[in-house]
Amino acid sequence: MPRSEAQKRADKKYNEKTYHRYAVNTRKEYIPVIEEYKAKNGITSDSGIFNAAIKYCIENNIDLKNDN
């Protein structure tokens, strides 16, 4: 059964209150490697891999500065 308009509005309100959207660009040649990694490690969403990577860097104090 499709979601009602009230359910859609409630979802939208919840998402706006709970989440922040980041737009992430990646080079097309990285896509196969990323998809393979996700499949091998049971990661089903792009948000999942992004959040796991960010949390790992923060928790392990990984410095990602690009000082070229």
Secondary structure by P-SEA (a helix, b strand, c coil): ccccaaaaaaaaaaaaacbbbbbbbbbccaaaaaaaaaaaaccccaaaaaaaaaaaaaaacccccccc
